[in-house]
Structures are given as structure tokens and as C-alpha cells.
Amino acid sequence: MEIEVHLLDLRYEGLRRRCREQEKRLLASLAQHGQQTPVVAVAAEGGRYVLVDGYKRVRALKALKADTVLGTVWDLAESEALLLEQLMRCASGDGPLELARLLRELHERFALSQEDLARRFDKSQSWVSRLLALVEDLPEEIQAQVQAGAIGAHAAVKYLVPMARAKRADALELVAAFKGRPPSSRQMGALYGAWLHGGAKSRELLLKDPWTFLKAQEELQRGRAEPSAAQLVLADLGTLGGIARRASKRLREGVALELAAEERDEVRRCLAQAKADTAALFALGAKELGDA
């Protein structure tokens, strides 16, 4: 059916991702071939229609001064239409932030609980909670960085969300200090861990120049020497002696009297195995080290 443009309610336009290049190509196609695919809407009060799908087409048709658009009206409740439309194009390119905004709209406007949303999207409730945190807890400035791809959504949820909850100003300062250079999830985790456990001076340095801080941390890690072979052997022998002393103490305290017959047999077997293993160790030590 033909729907007059001025009757369309574009209330969900802000939930959708925009791509200038895609819209240029669409505009050229519509100018040359006309509208081939109808938009999707649901009926609203006063003879109006809430647009569910086709925001790019409507914008392009408006630019071409069209008065009407070709549309399909679904006989569904608005919330059900939004859910169905999202599920139909779930793999079409919408990012986590766009999906998070839709979830928030369904949660707030239509009072769908997190449990309801998880069931309808066939996801876990924690998946819903994590996505909602992107738009409920992250400042808009950081959301813009996530949408632009300067910060990964996973890193934002795992590290920036709890930082913003604890101290919003620090999260904003850290993201601004990246200067458009995208950190990896590992780097973001290192920064968050240092911020969480560091003192006031450490936090100040980290927030001022995170890249220099990360470089210093990496150099520190490289500078830590691996334990030598002698240190490893000494550590093993220390552990062996400690275990032997601890087991001897328990036997002296009478633990053997508390053992059932099967347990006594198992302890005897383990003692015999330990004796054989240590005897082999002592023999090898005498051979390799001389007089042990």
C-alpha cells in the first residue's frame, strides 16, 4: 500500500546505525529505479503508522521529495513488531550498541523484563543485562566511541562499565586519553586492573597517558627474570620436604587409628609409591651431584 510520508511516526530512527556510503548508494538506486522494497510499519492512533523497518529508504525518499512510500502494515502490536523485525535482521550488521538501544526501548516503553527479553531473543538474562549496561551505565561520549569502533563492545562492557559506575569522570578521562587509538581488550583489562588496585598517584599517571603506562608495564614484565633451573629444583625439594614433614606430623598425631581398613591399605600403597619415588630421586641426586 501507499503511505503518505507525513503520516509516518519515525520514533525509532535514533536506534538505527547510519552509514553515509550506504545511504548514498541507496539514494542513487531509488532515483534510478524507484522504490523496490516496501517499508514495514504498524498502525497507530489517528491514522498514523509507526515505522518499524525502512528508515534509510524513507530518508532517501524524503531527499527525493517523495510524498508517499510503498509500505507493508503488520497486524501486530508495536512491541511484537519490533522484536520480529530485529530477529529477522539480527545478522544484517547492527552492532551491540544499536541492539542495546532496542532492548532498552522494549524494556522501558513496553515494560518487558530482562527475563522476557532473554526468552524472546533466545539468549541468557546476563546477555540482556550486559547489553543494557552499554546504554544505561556508559556515558554518551563513550557510547559514541563504541559505535565508531574505537573501543570494542566487549571491553566496554567488561571494564568501562564498572569503571563508569564507580567513577564516571575517570572513565571519561581514560577514553579521552586514548586519542582515537583503539586499545585491545587485553590492554583495556590491564588498565582497568591497574586503576582498580592502584593508588592515587598510579591512577593519575594511568589516566593522563594510558599508552605510556602500558608501555612501562610491558617493559617491567619483560624485565622480570625467569627462575633459574637451580631455583626450580630447590623449590621442588623444599616442597617435598614440607609435604613429608606435614604427613609425618599427622601420623604422629594418631590419624592412622581413625582409618578404615580400605583407607589404611590405600595409605600403605601411597607410602610405598612415595618411598620408591624418593629413593629414585636420592639415587639420581647422588649420581648427578656426587655425595648427596
N, C-alpha and C positions, 0 to 999 in steps of 0.2 A: 504494500500500500504506500501511497504518497503521504508523507507527514510534513506539515509546514515547519520550517526551521524555528520560527519563533515560539512554537508550542513545545519544543524540546527543553526538558529540565536537565542541565549539564552538571548536576550536583557532585558527580564522582570524577569530574575532569582532573582534579588535583591528585587523584590516587594513581594516575597513569604516568608511565615514563614517556618522555618526549625525545625524539631523535630527529634533529633538523634534516639530516640527509634523507632519511626515510620519508619524511613529510614532503620534501621537495620532489622526490620520485613519484609519490602518490599524487601530488598536485598536477604534475605533468601528465600522468596517466589519466586522471579524471578529465583534464582539459581535452585530451585527445580522444578518449574512448567513452567518456561518460561513466556514471556510477554502475559498476557491475555487481557489487556485493551489497546487500541491504544491511543497514544498521539494525541493532536489536534494542527494543525498548519495552517498557511495561506501562500500562495505563495508570495515570494518576488523577487526582481530583481536578475539576474544572476543565476537562477535555485536554489536559496536558499529558505528556509522556516523559517518563524518566529514562534517559539514555543509559543502557547497560553496556553496550558494545558498539564501537564505531566512532570514537571521539576524534581520531585522526581524519576519518572521512568527513565528518561534519565540519571540522576546522577548514579542511581543503575546499569543501563545497561553499562554505561561507566566503572564503577568499575569492572564489569564482563567482560570487554574487548570486548563488542559487537560492531560490525561495523555498524549495522543497527537497526532501531527501527520500530515497527509497528505503522503506523500513519494514521490519517484521515485529509484531507485537506479541510477546509471550503472555500466555494466560497463566501467570504465576505471581505469587506475592513478590514484592521487591527484594526481600532478603533471599528468597529461594532463587530468584533470577540471578542475583549477584553471585551466589555460590555456584550455580550451574555454569555460568559464563566463565568463572575463574577456573573451575575444574576442567572445562573444555579446552582452555588455552594455557594450562598450567606450565607447559613446557615451551611456550612460544617466546620466552625472553624476558618476562617480568622478573625483576630482581627481588631479593629478600625484602628490601625496603618498601617496594610497591605492595607486595603481598602483606607485609606487616600493617600497612595503612588500611588495606581492605579488611584485615582481621579486626583492627581497632574500630572501623566503621560498623562492622557486623556486631561487635561486642557492645559498643556504646549505643548505636542507633536502634538496633533490634534486640538488645538485651540477650544476646546469645552468650552463654557461659563459655569459659575456656574448654570445659569438658564437651559441650555441644560442638564447638568449632573443631576440636580434635577428632571427634567422631565423624563429622561431615567431610573433613579433609583426609580422613583415614591416616591421621598422624597421632603422635603422643601428645599429652597435655603439656609436657615440658617443651615440645617443639612450638606449640602455640605461645607459651609463656615467654620463651626466648625471643620470638619474633615481635611480640608486643613490646618487650623491653626496648627494642630498637627505636620505637616511636614514642614510648611513654617515658623513658628514662634518659635517653640521649638528647643533648641539646640540638637544636635545629642546625647549628653550624657544623656539628659532627655528622649529623644525618646527611648533610649536603656532600661531605667528603666520602661517605659510604656510597651514596648514589653515583658520585662521579668516578668511583673505583679507586680513589686514592687510599682508602682503607678497606680491608676486607670485612665482610659482614660477620664472619666467624670471629675474627679478632675483636671486632667492635662489641659483639655480644659477650664474649668471654672475659675481656679485660677492660674495655672502656665503659661498659655499663656499670660494673661495680665501682669503678673509679668515680664516675659521674654521680653515682648515688652517695658516695662518701664525701666527695669534694668536687663539685661541679666545676669550679674555677680551675682546678688543677687539670682536669680532663681537657678543658678548652685550651689551656696554655700548652699542654703537651701536643695536641693535634696541630695547633698553630705553628709550633716549633718544627714540625715535620717539613714545612715549606713545600707542600705538594709532592714530596718524595714518598712513595708508598712503602711502609715498613712491612716486613713479613710477619706472619703470625708468631713465629719463634721470637723475633725481635720485640714484638709487642708484649709477648709473655715475659721476656727478660726485663723490660722496662716496668711492667706492672709489678713484678715480683720485687724489683729494687725499690720502687715507690712505696709498696705496701710495707716493707720491712726496714726501709732506710730511715735515717734521722732527718732532721730539718735541713741540714746543710747538703746532704746527699740528694734529697728531693729537689732542692733549689737548683743544683747543678744539672740534674736529670731533666727537669722541665725547661731549663734555659737552652740546653743544647743536647737533645737526646742522641744525636748521631755521634758526637764526641764521647758521650757517656758509654754508648755501646762499643765503640772502638776501644776505649780504655778497658772495658770489661773483657773483651775478646783477647786483648794483649795480656791481661792478667791471667786468663785461663791458659793461654799458651805458655806463659812463664812458669806455671806450676810444674815442677819436675815429677816425672813418673817414678814411683818407688823402685829402687834397685832390686836385683834378684836376691841379694843378701837380706835386704829389709823384708822381702816377701817370705823368705824361709824362716827368718827369725819370728815374724808374726805368726806363721803356721805353728812353729814349735811352742810359742807362748800360748797359743790357743789350745794345743794338745795338752800341755801341762796343766792349764787351767781346768780343762774338762776332766782330766784324770783326778785332780785334787777334789773337784766338786763331787764326782761319783764316789770316791773313797769316803768322803765325809758322810754321804747318805748311807753308805753301807755300814759305817761305824755307828750311825745313829739307830740302826736296827731295822732298816727298811726291808731287809730280807725276810724278817719274821712276819711281815704283812703280806707277802706274796702268795698267791695261789700256786698250785703245782705247775700249771701251764706257764705262768709268769716266771717261776724260778727256772724252768727249762729254757725259756727264751732269754733270760738274763745270762745263764751259763753259756748259751750259744754265742751271744753277743760278746761276752768276755773273751771267749776263745778266739773269735774273729779279731777283736781288738788286740789281743796278745800276739796273734800271727802278724797283723799289720804293723804293730810297733816293733816286733822282732825284725821284720824285713827292713823297716826304717833304720833301726840301730845297726844292722849288718851293713846296709848301704852307706850309712854315715861313717862307720869305721873304715870302710873300703875307700871312700872318696876323701875323707878328712884325716885319715891316719888314726891315731889313738883317740877314740871318741871319749 
